[in-house]
Amino acid sequence: MARHVIAPVDELPPGTRKFLEIDGRPIAIFNIKGEYFGLMNRCPHQGAALCEGPLIGLAQSNNPGEIEYTKLGEIIRCPWHGWEFDIRTGQSYCDPRRFRVKAYPAHVEPGASVVKGPYVAETVTVRIESDYVVVEL
């Protein structure tokens, strides 16, 4: 499995997602409370852009009339038909035996291990003359 650098950590704060295409596949990366998860951005039901749907919780009940929400912000609801999937695993809650979204492992690595130096910066001389910016190449 190939590694792909997605973004600096500060560009993907907790509770957010980033959409991208990798090798022709639509992918979304989620930050859930400091943990990162990748999902195919295509609903297996009818192909909607799944990861553009709302982040919700899982409604569970032990007794009639009592509902408890768990996994807040960890369930994605398809914007077309409301099918729900666990962001951590891709597991469907509508038809768990037949449907799953492809999940991709995502994690944080130190910058030095992702891109090794030496680093070379291109410099350009700039000076201001009579309120005009002039670039010397």
The first five atom37 places (N, CA, C, CB, O) and aatype in JSON, in Angstrom:
{
  "aatype": [12, 0, 1, 8, 19, 9, 0, 14, 19, 3, 6, 10, 14, 14, 7, 16, 1, 11, 13, 10, 6, 9, 3, 7, 1, 14, 9, 0, 9, 13, 2, 9, 11, 7, 6, 18, 13, 7, 10, 12, 2, 1, 4, 14, 8, 5, 7, 0, 0, 10, 4, 6, 7, 14, 10, 9, 7, 10, 0, 5, 15, 2, 2, 14, 7, 6, 9, 6, 18, 16, 11, 10, 7, 6, 9, 9, 1, 4, 14, 17, 8, 7, 17, 6, 13, 3, 9, 1, 16, 7, 5, 15, 18, 4, 3, 14, 1, 1, 13, 1, 19, 11, 0, 18, 14, 0, 8, 19, 6, 14, 7, 0, 15, 19, 19, 11, 7, 14, 18, 19, 0, 6, 16, 19, 16, 19, 1, 9, 6, 15, 3, 18, 19, 19, 19, 6, 10],
  "atom_mask": [
    [1, 1, 1, 1, 1],
    [1, 1, 1, 1, 1],
    [1, 1, 1, 1, 1],
    [1, 1, 1, 1, 1],
    [1, 1, 1, 1, 1],
    [1, 1, 1, 1, 1],
    [1, 1, 1, 1, 1],
    [1, 1, 1, 1, 1],
    [1, 1, 1, 1, 1],
    [1, 1, 1, 1, 1],
    [1, 1, 1, 1, 1],
    [1, 1, 1, 1, 1],
    [1, 1, 1, 1, 1],
    [1, 1, 1, 1, 1],
    [1, 1, 1, 0, 1],
    [1, 1, 1, 1, 1],
    [1, 1, 1, 1, 1],
    [1, 1, 1, 1, 1],
    [1, 1, 1, 1, 1],
    [1, 1, 1, 1, 1],
    [1, 1, 1, 1, 1],
    [1, 1, 1, 1, 1],
    [1, 1, 1, 1, 1],
    [1, 1, 1, 0, 1],
    [1, 1, 1, 1, 1],
    [1, 1, 1, 1, 1],
    [1, 1, 1, 1, 1],
    [1, 1, 1, 1, 1],
    [1, 1, 1, 1, 1],
    [1, 1, 1, 1, 1],
    [1, 1, 1, 1, 1],
    [1, 1, 1, 1, 1],
    [1, 1, 1, 1, 1],
    [1, 1, 1, 0, 1],
    [1, 1, 1, 1, 1],
    [1, 1, 1, 1, 1],
    [1, 1, 1, 1, 1],
    [1, 1, 1, 0, 1],
    [1, 1, 1, 1, 1],
    [1, 1, 1, 1, 1],
    [1, 1, 1, 1, 1],
    [1, 1, 1, 1, 1],
    [1, 1, 1, 1, 1],
    [1, 1, 1, 1, 1],
    [1, 1, 1, 1, 1],
    [1, 1, 1, 1, 1],
    [1, 1, 1, 0, 1],
    [1, 1, 1, 1, 1],
    [1, 1, 1, 1, 1],
    [1, 1, 1, 1, 1],
    [1, 1, 1, 1, 1],
    [1, 1, 1, 1, 1],
    [1, 1, 1, 0, 1],
    [1, 1, 1, 1, 1],
    [1, 1, 1, 1, 1],
    [1, 1, 1, 1, 1],
    [1, 1, 1, 0, 1],
    [1, 1, 1, 1, 1],
    [1, 1, 1, 1, 1],
    [1, 1, 1, 1, 1],
    [1, 1, 1, 1, 1],
    [1, 1, 1, 1, 1],
    [1, 1, 1, 1, 1],
    [1, 1, 1, 1, 1],
    [1, 1, 1, 0, 1],
    [1, 1, 1, 1, 1],
    [1, 1, 1, 1, 1],
    [1, 1, 1, 1, 1],
    [1, 1, 1, 1, 1],
    [1, 1, 1, 1, 1],
    [1, 1, 1, 1, 1],
    [1, 1, 1, 1, 1],
    [1, 1, 1, 0, 1],
    [1, 1, 1, 1, 1],
    [1, 1, 1, 1, 1],
    [1, 1, 1, 1, 1],
    [1, 1, 1, 1, 1],
    [1, 1, 1, 1, 1],
    [1, 1, 1, 1, 1],
    [1, 1, 1, 1, 1],
    [1, 1, 1, 1, 1],
    [1, 1, 1, 0, 1],
    [1, 1, 1, 1, 1],
    [1, 1, 1, 1, 1],
    [1, 1, 1, 1, 1],
    [1, 1, 1, 1, 1],
    [1, 1, 1, 1, 1],
    [1, 1, 1, 1, 1],
    [1, 1, 1, 1, 1],
    [1, 1, 1, 0, 1],
    [1, 1, 1, 1, 1],
    [1, 1, 1, 1, 1],
    [1, 1, 1, 1, 1],
    [1, 1, 1, 1, 1],
    [1, 1, 1, 1, 1],
    [1, 1, 1, 1, 1],
    [1, 1, 1, 1, 1],
    [1, 1, 1, 1, 1],
    [1, 1, 1, 1, 1],
    [1, 1, 1, 1, 1],
    [1, 1, 1, 1, 1],
    [1, 1, 1, 1, 1],
    [1, 1, 1, 1, 1],
    [1, 1, 1, 1, 1],
    [1, 1, 1, 1, 1],
    [1, 1, 1, 1, 1],
    [1, 1, 1, 1, 1],
    [1, 1, 1, 1, 1],
    [1, 1, 1, 1, 1],
    [1, 1, 1, 1, 1],
    [1, 1, 1, 0, 1],
    [1, 1, 1, 1, 1],
    [1, 1, 1, 1, 1],
    [1, 1, 1, 1, 1],
    [1, 1, 1, 1, 1],
    [1, 1, 1, 1, 1],
    [1, 1, 1, 0, 1],
    [1, 1, 1, 1, 1],
    [1, 1, 1, 1, 1],
    [1, 1, 1, 1, 1],
    [1, 1, 1, 1, 1],
    [1, 1, 1, 1, 1],
    [1, 1, 1, 1, 1],
    [1, 1, 1, 1, 1],
    [1, 1, 1, 1, 1],
    [1, 1, 1, 1, 1],
    [1, 1, 1, 1, 1],
    [1, 1, 1, 1, 1],
    [1, 1, 1, 1, 1],
    [1, 1, 1, 1, 1],
    [1, 1, 1, 1, 1],
    [1, 1, 1, 1, 1],
    [1, 1, 1, 1, 1],
    [1, 1, 1, 1, 1],
    [1, 1, 1, 1, 1],
    [1, 1, 1, 1, 1],
    [1, 1, 1, 1, 1]
  ],
  "atom_positions": [
    [[0.85, -1.18, 0.0], [0.0, 0.0, 0.0], [0.89, 1.24, 0.0], [-0.96, 0.0, 1.23], [1.79, 1.36, 0.83]],
    [[0.64, 2.15, -0.91], [1.44, 3.37, -1.03], [1.02, 4.39, 0.01], [1.32, 3.97, -2.43], [-0.15, 4.47, 0.39]],
    [[1.98, 5.18, 0.47], [1.71, 6.26, 1.41], [1.51, 7.55, 0.63], [2.85, 6.41, 2.44], [2.17, 7.78, -0.38]],
    [[0.6, 8.39, 1.11], [0.34, 9.68, 0.49], [0.29, 10.74, 1.58], [-0.98, 9.66, -0.33], [-0.44, 10.59, 2.56]],
    [[1.05, 11.8, 1.42], [1.02, 12.91, 2.37], [-0.22, 13.73, 2.07], [2.33, 13.78, 2.29], [-0.42, 14.16, 0.93]],
    [[-1.05, 13.96, 3.08], [-2.33, 14.64, 2.89], [-2.26, 16.12, 3.21], [-3.39, 13.99, 3.76], [-2.61, 16.95, 2.37]],
    [[-1.81, 16.46, 4.41], [-1.79, 17.86, 4.83], [-1.07, 17.98, 6.16], [-3.23, 18.44, 4.94], [-0.96, 16.99, 6.89]],
    [[-0.58, 19.18, 6.49], [-0.08, 19.39, 7.86], [-1.23, 19.21, 8.85], [0.56, 20.81, 8.0], [-2.39, 19.49, 8.53]],
    [[-0.92, 18.75, 10.04], [-1.93, 18.48, 11.07], [-2.8, 19.7, 11.34], [-1.26, 18.03, 12.36], [-4.01, 19.56, 11.55]],
    [[-2.21, 20.9, 11.36], [-3.01, 22.09, 11.69], [-4.01, 22.47, 10.6], [-2.09, 23.27, 11.95], [-4.87, 23.32, 10.84]],
    [[-3.92, 21.86, 9.42], [-4.91, 22.11, 8.36], [-6.12, 21.18, 8.46], [-4.26, 21.96, 7.01], [-7.06, 21.3, 7.67]],
    [[-6.09, 20.26, 9.41], [-7.19, 19.32, 9.57], [-7.51, 19.18, 11.06], [-6.84, 17.92, 8.95], [-7.23, 18.15, 11.67]],
    [[-8.11, 20.23, 11.66], [-8.4, 20.2, 13.1], [-9.5, 19.18, 13.44], [-8.81, 21.59, 13.59], [-10.23, 18.75, 12.55]],
    [[-9.62, 18.8, 14.7], [-10.65, 17.84, 15.11], [-12.04, 18.27, 14.65], [-10.65, 17.67, 16.63], [-12.41, 19.44, 14.73]],
    [[-12.8, 17.29, 14.17], [-14.16, 17.54, 13.72], [-14.26, 17.93, 12.25], [0.0, 0.0, 0.0], [-15.35, 18.2, 11.76]],
    [[-13.13, 17.98, 11.54], [-13.15, 18.38, 10.14], [-12.83, 17.2, 9.23], [-12.16, 19.52, 9.89], [-12.45, 16.13, 9.69]],
    [[-12.99, 17.44, 7.94], [-12.66, 16.44, 6.92], [-12.03, 17.13, 5.73], [-13.93, 15.64, 6.5], [-12.26, 18.32, 5.5]],
    [[-11.26, 16.39, 4.99], [-10.6, 16.92, 3.79], [-10.89, 15.97, 2.64], [-9.04, 17.09, 4.01], [-10.72, 14.75, 2.76]],
    [[-11.32, 16.54, 1.52], [-11.64, 15.76, 0.33], [-10.47, 15.81, -0.65], [-12.94, 16.28, -0.34], [-9.88, 16.87, -0.85]],
    [[-10.15, 14.69, -1.25], [-9.08, 14.64, -2.23], [-9.27, 13.45, -3.15], [-7.71, 14.58, -1.56], [-10.12, 12.59, -2.9]],
    [[-8.48, 13.4, -4.19], [-8.5, 12.26, -5.09], [-7.1, 11.67, -5.1], [-8.96, 12.66, -6.54], [-6.12, 12.38, -5.32]],
    [[-7.01, 10.37, -4.87], [-5.73, 9.67, -4.87], [-5.83, 8.52, -5.85], [-5.34, 9.17, -3.43], [-6.68, 7.64, -5.71]],
    [[-4.95, 8.52, -6.84], [-4.94, 7.48, -7.87], [-6.32, 7.29, -8.49], [-4.45, 6.16, -7.29], [-6.74, 6.16, -8.75]],
    [[-7.03, 8.4, -8.72], [-8.34, 8.35, -9.35], [-9.48, 7.97, -8.44], [0.0, 0.0, 0.0], [-10.62, 7.85, -8.89]],
    [[-9.2, 7.78, -7.15], [-10.25, 7.42, -6.19], [-10.62, 8.61, -5.32], [-9.79, 6.23, -5.31], [-9.73, 9.27, -4.79]],
    [[-11.92, 8.89, -5.17], [-12.33, 9.98, -4.27], [-12.23, 9.51, -2.82], [-13.8, 10.45, -4.59], [-12.82, 8.5, -2.44]],
    [[-11.46, 10.25, -2.03], [-11.19, 9.88, -0.64], [-11.51, 11.08, 0.25], [-9.69, 9.43, -0.46], [-11.37, 12.23, -0.17]],
    [[-11.94, 10.8, 1.47], [-12.08, 11.85, 2.48], [-11.29, 11.41, 3.71], [-13.59, 12.12, 2.84], [-11.35, 10.25, 4.12]],
    [[-10.56, 12.35, 4.29], [-9.82, 12.11, 5.52], [-10.52, 12.87, 6.63], [-8.31, 12.54, 5.39], [-10.81, 14.06, 6.5]],
    [[-10.81, 12.18, 7.74], [-11.52, 12.76, 8.88], [-10.6, 12.84, 10.08], [-12.78, 11.93, 9.22], [-9.78, 11.95, 10.31]],
    [[-10.73, 13.91, 10.86], [-10.08, 14.02, 12.15], [-11.17, 13.92, 13.21], [-9.25, 15.36, 12.29], [-11.97, 14.83, 13.37]],
    [[-11.19, 12.8, 13.91], [-12.16, 12.58, 14.99], [-11.41, 12.61, 16.3], [-12.94, 11.23, 14.81], [-10.73, 11.65, 16.66]],
    [[-11.53, 13.72, 17.01], [-10.91, 13.89, 18.32], [-9.41, 13.57, 18.29], [-11.61, 13.01, 19.34], [-8.89, 12.93, 19.21]],
    [[-8.73, 14.01, 17.23], [-7.29, 13.8, 17.13], [-6.86, 12.49, 16.49], [0.0, 0.0, 0.0], [-5.66, 12.25, 16.34]],
    [[-7.81, 11.65, 16.1], [-7.5, 10.43, 15.37], [-7.92, 10.62, 13.93], [-8.23, 9.19, 16.01], [-8.92, 11.29, 13.65]],
    [[-7.16, 10.04, 13.01], [-7.4, 10.24, 11.59], [-7.88, 8.96, 10.92], [-6.14, 10.76, 10.9], [-7.38, 7.87, 11.2]],
    [[-8.86, 9.13, 10.02], [-9.46, 7.99, 9.33], [-9.73, 8.39, 7.89], [-10.77, 7.53, 10.03], [-10.11, 9.53, 7.61]],
    [[-9.54, 7.45, 6.98], [-9.82, 7.7, 5.57], [-10.97, 6.82, 5.1], [0.0, 0.0, 0.0], [-11.06, 5.65, 5.49]],
    [[-11.84, 7.37, 4.27], [-12.96, 6.62, 3.69], [-13.07, 6.92, 2.21], [-14.28, 6.95, 4.42], [-12.79, 8.03, 1.77]],
    [[-13.48, 5.92, 1.46], [-13.84, 6.14, 0.06], [-15.05, 7.07, 0.05], [-14.14, 4.79, -0.69], [-16.02, 6.84, 0.77]],
    [[-14.99, 8.1, -0.75], [-16.09, 9.08, -0.8], [-17.11, 8.64, -1.85], [-15.55, 10.51, -1.11], [-17.45, 9.4, -2.76]],
    [[-17.59, 7.43, -1.7], [-18.62, 6.92, -2.62], [-19.49, 5.94, -1.84], [-17.97, 6.24, -3.89], [-18.99, 4.94, -1.32]],
    [[-20.76, 6.21, -1.76], [-21.69, 5.33, -1.05], [-21.86, 4.04, -1.87], [-23.07, 6.03, -0.81], [-22.11, 4.11, -3.07]],
    [[-21.74, 2.86, -1.24], [-21.9, 1.61, -1.97], [-23.35, 1.35, -2.4], [-21.42, 0.46, -1.13], [-23.6, 0.46, -3.21]],
    [[-24.29, 2.11, -1.86], [-25.68, 1.92, -2.21], [-25.97, 2.37, -3.64], [-26.57, 2.67, -1.23], [-26.4, 1.58, -4.47]],
    [[-25.71, 3.68, -3.92], [-25.96, 4.18, -5.28], [-24.92, 5.2, -5.74], [-27.34, 4.8, -5.35], [-25.18, 5.95, -6.68]],
    [[-23.77, 5.23, -5.1], [-22.65, 6.03, -5.59], [-22.6, 7.49, -5.2], [0.0, 0.0, 0.0], [-21.82, 8.24, -5.79]],
    [[-23.39, 7.92, -4.24], [-23.36, 9.32, -3.81], [-22.0, 9.68, -3.22], [-24.47, 9.61, -2.79], [-21.25, 8.8, -2.81]],
    [[-21.69, 10.98, -3.18], [-20.49, 11.47, -2.5], [-20.76, 11.35, -0.99], [-20.14, 12.96, -2.92], [-21.13, 12.33, -0.34]],
    [[-20.57, 10.17, -0.47], [-20.94, 9.82, 0.9], [-20.4, 10.79, 1.94], [-20.46, 8.43, 1.21], [-21.14, 11.21, 2.83]],
    [[-19.14, 11.14, 1.83], [-18.48, 11.9, 2.88], [-18.88, 13.37, 2.92], [-17.0, 11.8, 2.71], [-18.4, 14.12, 3.77]],
    [[-19.75, 13.78, 2.02], [-20.29, 15.14, 2.07], [-21.53, 15.2, 2.95], [-20.61, 15.63, 0.66], [-22.08, 16.28, 3.17]],
    [[-21.98, 14.06, 3.44], [-23.14, 14.0, 4.32], [-22.81, 14.47, 5.73], [0.0, 0.0, 0.0], [-21.65, 14.72, 6.04]],
    [[-23.84, 14.59, 6.57], [-23.62, 15.06, 7.94], [-22.95, 14.01, 8.82], [-24.93, 15.49, 8.55], [-23.15, 12.81, 8.65]],
    [[-22.17, 14.5, 9.78], [-21.6, 13.64, 10.82], [-22.61, 13.58, 11.95], [-20.2, 14.18, 11.32], [-23.08, 14.61, 12.44]],
    [[-22.94, 12.39, 12.36], [-23.96, 12.21, 13.39], [-23.44, 11.22, 14.44], [-25.31, 11.71, 12.78], [-22.28, 10.83, 14.41]],
    [[-24.32, 10.84, 15.36], [-24.0, 9.81, 16.34], [-24.83, 8.57, 16.06], [0.0, 0.0, 0.0], [-25.67, 8.54, 15.16]],
    [[-24.58, 7.55, 16.84], [-25.3, 6.29, 16.71], [-26.4, 6.26, 17.76], [-24.34, 5.06, 16.86], [-26.12, 6.35, 18.96]],
    [[-27.65, 6.13, 17.32], [-28.78, 6.06, 18.25], [-28.95, 4.63, 18.71], [-30.09, 6.59, 17.58], [-29.1, 3.72, 17.89]],
    [[-28.92, 4.42, 20.02], [-29.08, 3.09, 20.59], [-30.14, 3.15, 21.69], [-27.74, 2.54, 21.14], [-30.36, 4.19, 22.32]],
    [[-30.78, 1.99, 21.92], [-31.82, 1.95, 22.93], [-31.79, 0.61, 23.65], [-33.21, 2.2, 22.31], [-31.75, -0.45, 23.01]],
    [[-31.82, 0.65, 24.97], [-31.94, -0.56, 25.78], [-33.37, -0.78, 26.24], [-31.0, -0.48, 26.98], [-33.76, -1.89, 26.59]],
    [[-34.15, 0.31, 26.25], [-35.54, 0.26, 26.71], [-36.42, 1.05, 25.75], [-35.67, 0.81, 28.15], [-35.96, 2.03, 25.16]],
    [[-37.66, 0.65, 25.6], [-38.57, 1.4, 24.73], [-38.67, 2.86, 25.16], [-39.95, 0.76, 24.73], [-38.8, 3.16, 26.35]],
    [[-38.6, 3.76, 24.19], [-38.73, 5.19, 24.47], [-37.47, 5.86, 24.98], [0.0, 0.0, 0.0], [-37.47, 7.07, 25.17]],
    [[-36.41, 5.1, 25.21], [-35.15, 5.68, 25.68], [-34.1, 5.55, 24.58], [-34.65, 4.97, 26.99], [-33.8, 4.45, 24.12]],
    [[-33.56, 6.68, 24.15], [-32.55, 6.68, 23.11], [-31.28, 7.32, 23.66], [-33.05, 7.42, 21.84], [-31.32, 8.4, 24.26]],
    [[-30.18, 6.66, 23.44], [-28.88, 7.19, 23.83], [-28.04, 7.34, 22.58], [-28.18, 6.27, 24.9], [-27.98, 6.42, 21.75]],
    [[-27.38, 8.49, 22.43], [-26.51, 8.71, 21.28], [-25.07, 8.45, 21.7], [-26.69, 10.14, 20.72], [-24.55, 9.07, 22.63]],
    [[-24.43, 7.54, 20.99], [-23.02, 7.24, 21.21], [-22.27, 7.53, 19.91], [-22.81, 5.74, 21.68], [-22.89, 7.84, 18.89]],
    [[-20.99, 7.43, 19.96], [-20.15, 7.66, 18.78], [-20.46, 9.0, 18.1], [-20.33, 6.52, 17.78], [-20.51, 9.08, 16.88]],
    [[-20.67, 10.03, 18.9], [-21.0, 11.35, 18.34], [-19.91, 11.83, 17.39], [-21.21, 12.38, 19.47], [-18.73, 11.84, 17.75]],
    [[-20.3, 12.22, 16.18], [-19.37, 12.68, 15.17], [-18.58, 11.59, 14.49], [0.0, 0.0, 0.0], [-17.65, 11.88, 13.73]],
    [[-18.93, 10.32, 14.75], [-18.19, 9.19, 14.17], [-18.99, 8.43, 13.12], [-17.78, 8.25, 15.26], [-18.49, 7.47, 12.54]],
    [[-20.21, 8.85, 12.87], [-21.07, 8.18, 11.89], [-21.35, 9.19, 10.77], [-22.41, 7.67, 12.55], [-21.68, 10.35, 11.03]],
    [[-21.21, 8.73, 9.54], [-21.49, 9.59, 8.38], [-22.8, 9.12, 7.76], [-20.32, 9.55, 7.33], [-23.02, 7.92, 7.58]],
    [[-23.67, 10.07, 7.43], [-24.95, 9.75, 6.81], [-24.91, 10.17, 5.35], [-26.12, 10.46, 7.56], [-24.59, 11.32, 5.03]],
    [[-25.23, 9.24, 4.47], [-25.22, 9.52, 3.04], [-26.22, 10.64, 2.72], [-25.56, 8.24, 2.23], [-27.37, 10.59, 3.18]],
    [[-25.8, 11.64, 1.95], [-26.7, 12.76, 1.66], [-27.86, 12.39, 0.73], [-25.91, 13.88, 1.04], [-28.84, 13.13, 0.67]],
    [[-27.78, 11.29, 0.01], [-28.86, 10.92, -0.9], [-29.97, 10.15, -0.22], [-28.32, 10.09, -2.03], [-31.13, 10.55, -0.32]],
    [[-29.65, 9.07, 0.48], [-30.7, 8.2, 1.01], [-30.6, 7.94, 2.51], [-30.67, 6.9, 0.3], [-31.38, 7.17, 3.07]],
    [[-29.63, 8.58, 3.17], [-29.56, 8.49, 4.62], [-28.88, 7.24, 5.17], [0.0, 0.0, 0.0], [-28.94, 6.99, 6.37]],
    [[-28.25, 6.45, 4.32], [-27.55, 5.27, 4.84], [-26.41, 5.75, 5.73], [-27.01, 4.37, 3.68], [-25.78, 6.76, 5.45]],
    [[-26.15, 5.01, 6.81], [-25.17, 5.43, 7.81], [-24.0, 4.46, 7.87], [-25.83, 5.56, 9.18], [-24.18, 3.24, 7.79]],
    [[-22.79, 5.02, 8.02], [-21.57, 4.24, 8.06], [-20.66, 4.73, 9.17], [-20.85, 4.29, 6.7], [-20.6, 5.93, 9.45]],
    [[-19.96, 3.81, 9.81], [-18.99, 4.13, 10.84], [-17.71, 4.62, 10.17], [-18.7, 2.89, 11.76], [-17.13, 3.91, 9.35]],
    [[-17.27, 5.81, 10.5], [-16.08, 6.39, 9.88], [-14.83, 5.59, 10.24], [-15.91, 7.85, 10.3], [-13.91, 5.48, 9.42]],
    [[-14.78, 5.05, 11.43], [-13.6, 4.3, 11.86], [-13.39, 3.0, 11.07], [-13.71, 3.97, 13.34], [-12.25, 2.6, 10.83]],
    [[-14.49, 2.35, 10.68], [-14.38, 1.01, 10.08], [-14.99, 0.9, 8.69], [-15.04, 0.02, 10.98], [-14.67, -0.03, 7.95]],
    [[-15.86, 1.83, 8.32], [-16.59, 1.73, 7.05], [-17.84, 0.86, 7.15], [0.0, 0.0, 0.0], [-18.54, 0.67, 6.16]],
    [[-18.12, 0.33, 8.33], [-19.25, -0.57, 8.55], [-20.59, 0.13, 8.31], [-19.22, -1.11, 9.97], [-20.81, 1.25, 8.77]],
    [[-21.48, -0.54, 7.58], [-22.81, -0.01, 7.33], [-23.71, -0.33, 8.52], [-23.41, -0.59, 6.02], [-23.6, -1.4, 9.12]],
    [[-24.59, 0.61, 8.85], [-25.58, 0.33, 9.89], [-26.94, 0.03, 9.26], [-25.69, 1.51, 10.86], [-27.88, -0.33, 9.97]],
    [[-27.05, 0.18, 7.94], [-28.31, -0.11, 7.25], [-28.39, -1.58, 6.86], [-28.46, 0.78, 6.01], [-29.44, -2.21, 7.02]],
    [[-27.3, -2.12, 6.34], [-27.26, -3.51, 5.92], [-25.83, -4.01, 6.13], [-27.7, -3.68, 4.41], [-25.07, -4.15, 5.17]],
    [[-25.46, -4.28, 7.39], [-24.07, -4.57, 7.72], [-23.49, -5.83, 7.06], [-23.94, -4.71, 9.19], [-22.27, -5.94, 6.91]],
    [[-24.32, -6.76, 6.67], [-23.8, -7.99, 6.04], [-23.43, -7.77, 4.58], [-24.83, -9.1, 6.14], [-22.56, -8.46, 4.06]],
    [[-24.08, -6.82, 3.93], [-23.87, -6.65, 2.49], [-23.06, -5.41, 2.12], [-25.19, -6.58, 1.8], [-22.42, -5.38, 1.07]],
    [[-23.08, -4.38, 2.97], [-22.47, -3.12, 2.56], [-21.42, -2.63, 3.55], [-23.53, -2.06, 2.39], [-21.57, -2.73, 4.77]],
    [[-20.36, -2.11, 2.98], [-19.27, -1.51, 3.75], [-18.6, -0.5, 2.82], [-18.24, -2.6, 4.28], [-18.55, -0.7, 1.61]],
    [[-18.1, 0.57, 3.39], [-17.34, 1.55, 2.63], [-15.87, 1.23, 2.84], [-17.68, 3.03, 3.07], [-15.46, 0.89, 3.96]],
    [[-15.08, 1.32, 1.8], [-13.65, 1.07, 1.92], [-13.03, 2.08, 2.86], [-12.96, 1.12, 0.54], [-13.13, 3.29, 2.65]],
    [[-12.38, 1.58, 3.91], [-11.7, 2.43, 4.89], [-10.2, 2.35, 4.64], [-12.06, 2.0, 6.35], [-9.67, 1.3, 4.27]],
    [[-9.53, 3.46, 4.84], [-8.08, 3.55, 4.64], [-7.42, 3.99, 5.93], [-7.74, 4.52, 3.48], [-7.88, 4.95, 6.56]],
    [[-6.34, 3.33, 6.34], [-5.65, 3.77, 7.56], [-4.99, 5.14, 7.34], [-4.58, 2.73, 7.98], [-4.42, 5.39, 6.28]],
    [[-5.08, 5.99, 8.31], [-4.45, 7.31, 8.26], [-3.83, 7.58, 9.62], [-5.49, 8.43, 7.87], [-4.39, 7.2, 10.65]],
    [[-2.7, 8.24, 9.63], [-2.02, 8.53, 10.89], [-1.1, 9.74, 10.7], [-1.21, 7.3, 11.39], [-0.92, 10.23, 9.58]],
    [[-0.54, 10.2, 11.79], [0.35, 11.35, 11.78], [1.79, 10.85, 11.83], [0.05, 12.31, 12.98], [2.12, 9.94, 12.58]],
    [[2.64, 11.46, 11.01], [4.07, 11.18, 11.02], [4.82, 12.5, 11.15], [4.51, 10.4, 9.74], [4.35, 13.53, 10.67]],
    [[5.99, 12.47, 11.8], [6.78, 13.71, 11.88], [7.18, 14.17, 10.48], [8.05, 13.49, 12.74], [7.46, 13.36, 9.6]],
    [[7.2, 15.48, 10.28], [7.53, 16.04, 8.97], [8.85, 15.56, 8.43], [0.0, 0.0, 0.0], [8.97, 15.32, 7.22]],
    [[9.86, 15.4, 9.29], [11.18, 14.98, 8.82], [11.16, 13.57, 8.24], [12.19, 15.05, 9.97], [11.96, 13.25, 7.37]],
    [[10.24, 12.73, 8.71], [10.18, 11.37, 8.18], [9.39, 11.3, 6.87], [9.56, 10.43, 9.21], [9.52, 10.33, 6.12]],
    [[8.58, 12.31, 6.61], [7.78, 12.32, 5.39], [8.57, 12.88, 4.22], [6.5, 13.13, 5.61], [8.56, 12.31, 3.12]],
    [[9.25, 13.99, 4.45], [10.03, 14.64, 3.4], [11.42, 14.89, 3.95], [9.36, 15.97, 2.93], [11.61, 15.72, 4.84]],
    [[12.4, 14.18, 3.41], [13.77, 14.32, 3.9], [14.5, 15.42, 3.13], [14.52, 12.97, 3.78], [14.26, 15.61, 1.93]],
    [[15.39, 16.14, 3.82], [16.17, 17.2, 3.21], [17.31, 16.62, 2.39], [0.0, 0.0, 0.0], [17.34, 15.4, 2.21]],
    [[18.25, 17.4, 1.87], [18.39, 18.83, 2.18], [17.34, 19.66, 1.44], [19.79, 19.32, 1.81], [16.89, 19.3, 0.36]],
    [[16.99, 20.76, 2.05], [15.99, 21.65, 1.47], [16.7, 22.79, 0.76], [15.02, 22.18, 2.55], [17.65, 23.37, 1.3]],
    [[16.27, 23.12, -0.42], [16.85, 24.22, -1.18], [15.73, 25.21, -1.48], [17.54, 23.7, -2.5], [14.72, 24.85, -2.09]],
    [[15.91, 26.44, -1.06], [14.9, 27.46, -1.29], [15.33, 28.33, -2.46], [14.67, 28.32, -0.02], [16.48, 28.76, -2.54]],
    [[14.4, 28.59, -3.34], [14.67, 29.51, -4.45], [14.43, 30.91, -3.92], [13.77, 29.2, -5.7], [13.41, 31.18, -3.29]],
    [[15.36, 31.81, -4.19], [15.21, 33.18, -3.71], [15.13, 34.13, -4.9], [16.38, 33.58, -2.79], [15.72, 33.9, -5.95]],
    [[14.39, 35.18, -4.71], [14.22, 36.21, -5.72], [14.4, 37.55, -5.02], [12.82, 36.11, -6.43], [13.82, 37.78, -3.95]],
    [[15.2, 38.44, -5.6], [15.41, 39.76, -5.01], [14.21, 40.64, -5.33], [16.72, 40.4, -5.54], [13.76, 40.71, -6.47]],
    [[13.7, 41.32, -4.31], [12.57, 42.23, -4.47], [12.94, 43.56, -3.82], [11.25, 41.63, -3.85], [13.48, 43.59, -2.71]],
    [[12.63, 44.66, -4.52], [12.84, 45.97, -3.9], [11.67, 46.88, -4.29], [14.21, 46.59, -4.35], [11.02, 46.66, -5.31]],
    [[11.4, 47.88, -3.49], [10.29, 48.8, -3.74], [10.87, 50.11, -4.25], [9.43, 49.03, -2.45], [11.75, 50.7, -3.61]],
    [[10.38, 50.57, -5.4], [10.81, 51.84, -5.99], [9.56, 52.66, -6.3], [11.67, 51.61, -7.28], [8.71, 52.23, -7.08]],
    [[9.44, 53.82, -5.7], [8.34, 54.75, -5.97], [6.99, 54.05, -5.9], [8.51, 55.4, -7.34], [6.18, 54.2, -6.82]],
    [[6.74, 53.32, -4.88], [5.48, 52.64, -4.63], [5.15, 51.55, -5.65], [4.38, 53.64, -4.61], [3.98, 51.2, -5.82]],
    [[6.15, 51.02, -6.32], [5.96, 49.91, -7.22], [6.81, 48.76, -6.73], [6.32, 50.28, -8.68], [7.92, 48.96, -6.24]],
    [[6.29, 47.56, -6.85], [7.07, 46.4, -6.5], [7.76, 45.9, -7.77], [6.18, 45.29, -5.85], [7.1, 45.69, -8.79]],
    [[9.07, 45.72, -7.7], [9.87, 45.28, -8.84], [10.55, 43.98, -8.46], [10.9, 46.35, -9.27], [11.18, 43.89, -7.41]],
    [[10.42, 43.0, -9.29], [11.06, 41.71, -9.05], [12.19, 41.56, -10.03], [10.05, 40.53, -9.19], [12.01, 41.77, -11.23]],
    [[13.37, 41.21, -9.53], [14.53, 40.97, -10.37], [14.75, 39.48, -10.5], [15.77, 41.67, -9.81], [14.97, 38.79, -9.51]],
    [[14.7, 38.99, -11.72], [14.89, 37.56, -11.95], [16.25, 37.31, -12.53], [13.82, 37.0, -12.86], [16.6, 36.16, -12.79]]
  ]
}
